[in-house]
Amino acid sequence: MASKIEVKDLLEAGVHFGHLTRKWNPNMAPYIYMERNGIHVINLYKTVAKLEEANEALKKIASSGRKILFVATKKQAKDIVADKVSKVNMPYITERWPGGMLTNFVTIRKAVKKMAAIDRMKKDGTFNTLSKKERLQVDRLRAKLDKNLGSIADMTRLPGALFIVDTMREHIAVKEAQKLNIPIFAMVDTNSDPRDVDYAVPSNDDAGKSIEIIMESVTQAVAEGLEERKSEKTGGKDNEEAKAAKTEEAPKKEEKKAEAAPKKEEKAAEEKSAKKAEAAPKKEEKAAEEKPAKKEAKAKSDDLTKIEGIGPKAAEALVANGMKTYAELADADAEKVKEILSEASSTLAHLDPTSWPKQAKMAADGKWDELKEWQDSVKGGVE
């Protein structure tokens, strides 16, 4: 379990320093504690609360197997983000944000594949057959692609969420994520608009120490989510091995029973009639106890965030309105889902749930490969 971040630590790192009062965004008013010497001071108690909320959501996304794309191109943030994020094996952009990175993801993937093709050329010897000038050009192209896209080489599909440092600077990334209904987490300073993001962490996004302490907390939550996923997988393997061992033991037990059967036949016949009379009322009691238990098991909710376009907040709104399982969402009307989202929060009103019942139907039927293929072929779950 990640150690809870303290207000004292944030204070020492300078997370509370905002921008000049004349540069503020009025929508940040709820997160501002006071004004001092012409500078706004952020309320760190609210920062801690918002950071914990964001960490919980990021942990859930990481444990579901989705990638979280970190974006930070400002000078004081790029090295810190690259260092912290590479430890949890998540994609990140620290150079220039490539326009259409999300909305034109297919083209970006082609550029990444080109980089892999150059590597293959070097391995199979084709690279050496080129002229000196051509080799130089290919090397330059490879270096350029690696600099801009090397960190997202393993991202084969759209990310499950974005974490942004400074939404003012990365406004193009924010717009693209909004268009594709991808949840946005961000460090939001007093000059930014917190309404643009799903999970805003009010904090100083200009100081290196401030960025480092927030990134440390966030990546720790992501690492916990990945660890949970890993333990679930190993738990599943152990169950399979146990089942295999049981199937091997079954024939041996049957042989022993066959040998012992003739001796016990007479005794069993006498005991059966007595046991049946005793067992009848017990079975009825057991059945009566099991029925509510089965109903409870059926009521257990599915992870709706596996549906492209549904973030943690949207999933909470749907569950609160009785759509806990993939089957229930599959039977729902898209218009009704839209109404639920609009009533739940103004930040969810822009979501397009048209394809959610279709995706939920595939999930309910266990067609996960077909669902993944469909999600990869469309942009953000919007046909």
C-alpha positions in Angstrom: 0.0 0.0 0.0 1.3 3.4 -1.0 2.3 5.7 1.9 -0.3 8.5 2.3 1.1 11.8 1.1 1.3 14.5 3.9 0.5 18.2 3.6 3.9 18.9 5.2 5.7 17.2 2.3 3.8 19.1 -0.3 4.5 22.4 1.6 8.2 21.7 1.6 8.2 20.9 -2.1 6.4 24.3 -2.9 3.3 22.7 -4.3 1.2 25.5 -2.8 2.7 28.3 -4.9 0.4 29.5 -7.7 0.6 32.2 -10.3 0.3 36.0 -10.1 -3.2 37.0 -9.1 -3.8 38.9 -12.4 -3.1 35.6 -14.3 -5.6 33.5 -12.4 -8.5 31.5 -13.8 -11.7 32.2 -11.8 -12.7 28.5 -12.0 -9.7 27.7 -9.7 -11.3 29.8 -6.9 -12.4 26.7 -4.8 -8.8 25.5 -4.6 -7.2 28.8 -3.7 -6.5 29.3 0.0 -5.4 33.0 0.0 -3.4 35.7 -1.8 0.0 36.8 -0.6 2.4 39.4 -2.1 0.4 39.3 -5.4 0.6 35.5 -5.7 -2.2 33.0 -5.1 -1.6 30.2 -2.6 -3.2 26.8 -3.3 -5.1 25.0 -0.5 -2.9 21.9 0.1 -5.6 20.0 2.0 -7.7 20.0 -1.2 -4.6 19.0 -3.2 -4.2 15.9 -0.9 -7.9 15.0 -1.3 -7.8 15.4 -5.1 -4.5 13.5 -5.4 -5.8 10.5 -3.5 -9.0 10.4 -5.6 -6.9 10.6 -8.8 -4.5 7.8 -7.5 -7.5 5.5 -6.8 -8.8 5.9 -10.4 -5.3 5.5 -12.0 -4.7 2.4 -9.9 -8.0 0.9 -11.2 -7.1 1.7 -14.8 -3.6 0.2 -14.5 -5.0 -3.0 -12.9 -7.5 -3.4 -15.8 -4.5 -3.7 -18.2 -5.0 -0.3 -20.0 -2.0 2.0 -20.7 -1.8 5.5 -19.2 -0.1 8.1 -21.4 1.9 10.8 -19.5 2.4 14.1 -21.2 5.0 16.8 -20.1 6.9 18.8 -22.7 8.1 21.7 -20.5 11.8 21.8 -19.7 11.6 21.4 -15.9 9.2 18.5 -16.2 10.4 16.3 -19.1 13.3 14.6 -17.3 11.4 14.0 -14.1 8.4 12.4 -16.0 10.6 10.3 -18.2 12.5 8.9 -15.2 9.5 8.2 -13.0 7.2 6.8 -15.8 9.8 4.5 -17.4 10.1 2.7 -14.0 6.4 1.6 -14.3 6.7 0.8 -18.0 4.1 3.3 -19.2 4.2 5.4 -22.4 5.1 9.1 -22.2 5.6 12.2 -24.4 8.3 14.6 -23.3 9.4 16.2 -26.6 6.8 17.8 -28.9 3.2 16.6 -28.9 2.7 15.2 -32.4 -0.6 16.7 -33.7 -3.2 14.0 -34.2 -1.3 11.7 -31.8 -4.7 10.4 -30.6 -7.2 11.4 -33.2 -4.9 10.1 -36.0 -3.4 7.2 -34.1 -3.2 4.9 -37.1 -0.7 7.3 -38.8 1.4 7.5 -35.7 1.5 3.7 -35.4 2.8 3.6 -39.0 5.7 5.9 -38.0 6.5 3.6 -35.1 6.4 0.6 -37.4 8.9 2.4 -39.7 11.3 2.6 -36.8 11.0 -1.2 -36.3 11.5 -1.7 -40.0 14.8 0.2 -39.9 15.9 -2.0 -36.9 15.1 -5.1 -38.9 17.2 -3.7 -41.9 20.2 -3.4 -39.6 19.8 -6.9 -38.3 19.4 -8.7 -41.6 22.2 -6.9 -43.4 20.0 -4.9 -45.8 21.2 -1.6 -44.2 24.8 -2.4 -45.3 23.8 -2.6 -49.0 22.7 1.0 -49.1 25.1 3.8 -50.1 26.8 5.9 -47.5 24.5 8.9 -48.1 21.4 6.7 -47.8 22.7 5.1 -44.6 23.2 8.6 -43.1 19.6 9.6 -44.1 18.1 6.4 -42.6 20.1 6.9 -39.4 18.9 10.5 -39.1 15.3 9.4 -39.6 15.6 6.6 -37.0 17.1 9.1 -34.5 14.3 11.6 -35.1 11.5 9.0 -34.8 13.1 7.6 -31.6 13.4 11.0 -30.0 9.7 11.9 -30.7 8.0 8.4 -30.6 10.4 6.0 -29.0 8.7 6.2 -25.6 5.3 5.1 -27.1 6.7 2.2 -29.2 4.8 -0.4 -27.0 1.5 1.5 -27.1 -0.4 -0.5 -29.7 -3.8 1.0 -29.0 -5.3 4.2 -27.7 -4.5 4.8 -24.0 -7.0 4.2 -21.2 -6.2 7.7 -19.7 -3.9 10.7 -20.0 -1.9 12.4 -17.2 -0.8 15.9 -18.1 1.5 18.4 -16.5 0.3 21.9 -17.4 -2.9 21.8 -19.3 -2.3 25.3 -20.7 0.8 24.2 -22.5 -0.6 20.8 -23.6 -4.0 22.2 -24.7 -3.9 20.2 -28.0 -3.5 16.9 -26.1 -6.5 18.0 -23.8 -8.7 18.7 -26.9 -7.8 15.4 -28.6 -8.5 13.4 -25.4 -11.9 15.2 -24.9 -12.9 14.4 -28.5 -12.2 10.6 -28.0 -13.7 10.5 -24.4 -10.4 9.5 -22.9 -10.3 10.4 -19.1 -7.8 13.2 -18.3 -5.8 13.5 -15.1 -3.7 16.7 -14.7 -1.6 18.9 -12.5 -3.7 22.1 -12.6 -2.1 25.5 -11.6 -4.1 28.7 -10.7 -3.9 29.9 -14.3 -5.6 26.8 -15.7 -9.2 25.7 -16.1 -10.0 22.6 -14.0 -13.3 22.0 -15.9 -11.3 20.7 -18.9 -10.1 17.6 -17.0 -11.8 14.7 -15.3 -9.4 14.5 -12.3 -7.7 17.9 -11.5 -4.9 17.9 -8.9 -4.4 21.6 -7.9 -0.7 22.1 -7.7 2.3 24.1 -8.8 3.2 22.8 -12.3 6.3 25.0 -12.8 8.7 23.9 -10.0 10.7 20.8 -10.4 10.3 19.6 -6.8 6.5 20.1 -6.9 6.3 18.0 -10.2 8.6 15.3 -8.7 6.5 14.8 -5.5 3.2 14.6 -7.4 4.7 12.2 -10.1 6.2 10.0 -7.3 2.8 9.6 -5.7 1.0 9.0 -9.1 3.5 6.4 -10.4 3.4 4.6 -7.1 -0.4 4.2 -7.5 0.1 2.9 -11.1 2.7 0.4 -9.9 0.3 -0.9 -7.2 -2.4 -1.4 -9.9 0.1 -3.3 -12.1 1.0 -5.5 -9.1 -2.6 -6.2 -8.4 -3.1 -7.3 -12.0 0.0 -9.5 -11.8 -1.2 -11.2 -8.6 -4.7 -11.9 -10.2 -3.0 -13.6 -13.1 -0.8 -15.8 -11.0 -3.8 -16.6 -8.8 -5.6 -17.8 -12.0 -2.7 -20.0 -13.0 -2.6 -21.6 -9.5 -6.3 -22.5 -9.8 -5.7 -24.1 -13.2 -2.9 -26.2 -11.8 -5.0 -27.3 -8.9 -7.8 -28.3 -11.2 -5.4 -30.4 -13.4 -4.1 -32.1 -10.2 -7.7 -33.0 -9.2 -8.5 -34.5 -12.7 -5.4 -36.7 -12.4 -6.4 -37.9 -8.9 -10.0 -38.6 -10.0 -9.3 -41.9 -11.9 -7.3 -43.3 -9.0 -10.1 -42.6 -6.6 -12.6 -44.3 -8.9 -10.4 -47.4 -9.0 -10.3 -47.6 -5.2 -14.0 -47.1 -5.0 -14.6 -49.9 -7.5 -12.5 -52.3 -5.4 -14.3 -51.3 -2.1 -17.8 -51.4 -3.7 -18.6 -55.1 -3.4 -17.8 -55.1 0.4 -19.9 -52.1 1.1 -22.9 -52.8 -1.1 -24.9 -54.5 1.6 -24.1 -51.9 4.3 -24.8 -49.0 1.9 -28.2 -50.3 1.0 -29.3 -50.3 4.7 -27.7 -46.9 5.4 -29.1 -45.2 2.2 -32.8 -45.3 3.3 -32.0 -43.9 6.7 -29.8 -41.1 5.3 -32.3 -40.1 2.7 -34.9 -39.5 5.3 -32.5 -37.3 7.3 -31.0 -35.5 4.3 -34.3 -34.4 2.8 -35.1 -31.5 5.3 -31.4 -30.5 5.3 -31.3 -30.2 1.5 -34.3 -28.0 1.6 -32.7 -25.7 4.2 -29.4 -25.6 2.2 -31.3 -24.7 -1.0 -33.1 -21.9 0.8 -29.8 -20.5 2.1 -28.0 -20.8 -1.3 -30.7 -19.0 -3.3 -30.0 -15.5 -1.8 -26.3 -16.2 -2.0 -26.6 -16.9 -5.8 -28.6 -13.7 -6.2 -25.8 -11.8 -4.4 -23.2 -13.3 -6.7 -25.2 -12.3 -9.8 -25.5 -8.8 -8.5 -21.7 -8.4 -8.4 -20.8 -5.6 -10.8 -18.4 -5.9 -13.8 -15.5 -3.6 -14.6 -17.3 -1.2 -17.0 -14.0 0.7 -17.7 -13.0 -2.0 -20.1 -15.6 -0.5 -22.5 -13.9 2.1 -24.7 -15.1 5.6 -23.7 -16.1 4.7 -20.2 -13.8 6.3 -17.5 -14.0 5.6 -13.8 -16.4 8.5 -13.2 -18.8 7.4 -15.9 -18.6 3.8 -14.6 -19.6 5.0 -11.1 -22.6 7.0 -12.5 -23.8 3.9 -14.4 -23.4 1.6 -11.4 -25.3 4.1 -9.2 -28.2 3.9 -11.7 -28.4 0.1 -11.7 -26.2 -0.7 -14.7 -23.7 -2.9 -12.9 -23.0 -5.6 -15.4 -22.1 -5.8 -19.1 -25.5 -7.6 -19.8 -27.4 -4.7 -18.2 -25.5 -2.1 -20.2 -26.0 -4.2 -23.4 -29.8 -4.0 -22.9 -29.8 -0.3 -22.1 -30.8 2.4 -24.6 -27.9 4.8 -25.6 -30.2 7.8 -25.0 -31.1 6.7 -21.5 -27.3 6.3 -20.8 -26.7 9.8 -22.1 -29.4 11.2 -19.7 -27.8 9.4 -16.7 -24.3 10.8 -17.6 -25.7 14.4 -18.0 -27.5 14.2 -14.7 -24.5 12.7 -12.9 -22.0 15.5 -13.8 -21.5 18.3 -16.3 -18.1 16.9 -17.2 -19.7 13.6 -18.4 -22.3 15.3 -20.6 -19.9 15.4 -23.6 -19.5 11.6 -23.7 -21.0 9.7 -26.6 -22.4 6.4 -25.4 -23.8 5.2 -28.8 -21.4 2.2 -29.1 -21.4 1.2 -25.4 -24.3 -1.3 -25.5 -22.7 -2.9 -28.6 -19.3 -3.2 -26.8 -21.1 -4.4 -23.6 -22.8 -7.2 -25.6 -19.5 -8.5 -26.8 -18.1 -8.3 -23.2 -21.2 -10.1 -21.8 -20.8 -12.9 -24.4 -17.1 -13.3 -23.5 -15.9 -12.2 -27.0 -12.9 -10.2 -25.7 -10.7 -10.7 -28.8 -13.5 -9.5 -31.0 -14.0 -6.5 -28.7 -10.3 -5.6 -28.7 -10.2 -5.8 -32.5 -13.3 -3.6 -32.7 -11.8 -1.0 -30.3 -8.6 -0.9 -32.2 -10.4 -0.3 -35.5 -12.4 2.8 -34.2 -11.3 6.0 -32.5 -12.1 6.2 -28.8 -15.1 3.9 -29.2 -16.9 6.3 -31.5 -17.9 4.8 -34.9 
